[in-house]
Structures are given as structure tokens and as C-alpha cells.
Amino acid sequence: MYILFPVQCFNFDKFIGYNDTDELMSDGLFMIDRDLFWAAVEFNDMDPSTVTMPTKVTYKIRMDKNKVDSTKRIRDR
């Protein structure tokens, strides 16, 4: 009982699936405003009706720009 009480304060359900990029962007901007957005992985050229993984998977990682370190110092070298 003592362990369950503190664990109930955290939300471990962090993964949300989206049907398209527009839905992801809309919900992502909503979550950024509330400081709830960590990152999103957008898979490119994936057919939603397929049940097998392709041999090559391309993806984009989307993050809040305020949570990513700047690369300005690296570019200036």
C-alpha cells in the first residue's frame, strides 16, 4: 500500500499513436504549451494496412526546440 500511493502520482502512459502528421502536430503543439511534450517519432512511407515491417525504415524525430541543445557552437568550428 505504501508503494502504490507515490506511484499513482506519475503518468506512465507516454506513447500515443496518430493517424497522420497533422494530428500529431496539432496535439504536439497543445502539449508543448502545457510542458507535456517530450518527443515524437514520425515514420515515413509506412503503409498502415501492412502487418510486416519493411526492411528499411525511415523516420523523423520531432522535439520541442526549447528542449534541444543548440548546435550553433558546433557549426562555428
Secondary structure as GFF3:
##gff-version 3
##sequence-region A 1 77
A	DSSP	alpha_helix	4	7	.	.	.	ID=ss1
A	DSSP	alpha_helix	21	33	.	.	.	ID=ss2
A	DSSP	beta_strand	39	44	.	.	.	ID=ss3
A	DSSP	beta_strand	58	63	.	.	.	ID=ss4
A	DSSP	three_ten_helix	65	67	.	.	.	ID=ss5
A	DSSP	alpha_helix	72	75	.	.	.	ID=ss6
###
